[in-house]
Amino acid sequence: QVQLVESGGGLVQPGASLKLSCVVSGSIFSINTMGWYRQAPGKQRELVAEITRGGRTNYADSVKGRFTISRDNAKNEVYLQMNSLKPDDTAVYYCSADTATMSAKFAYARYWGQGTQVTVSS
């Protein structure tokens, strides 16, 4: 049993900053890649950023240079620092974690959080 809970979303003005957090809990053996995805109304869910256990990162072109993904392996947490926010960043943001459990140490599965709303508007 693995759960992901996001926090930090909200309503901000264009140009503002926001930091999202996600904590993974449950019967965790190890976590590999973690990521942030977003889905805007009428659009498909898209990858925003992802980070491997060793710290290698990958970003969508639309957020590169503005967003930074990081993680704390000891705390089972992943973060998304969002700067210079634009109205087009408005979406529900979802956290993901590729997790192996104590009962299935070599069977990684992708788990998802419930999502947190980020709205960028003046």
Buried (B, 14 or more C-beta within 10 A) or exposed (E): EBEBEBEBBEEBEEEEEBEBBBBBEEEBBBBEBBBBBBBBEEEEBEBBBBBBEEEEBBBBEEBEEBBBBBBEEEEBBBBBBBBEBEEEBBBBBBBBBBBBBEEEEEEBEEBBBEBBEBBBEE
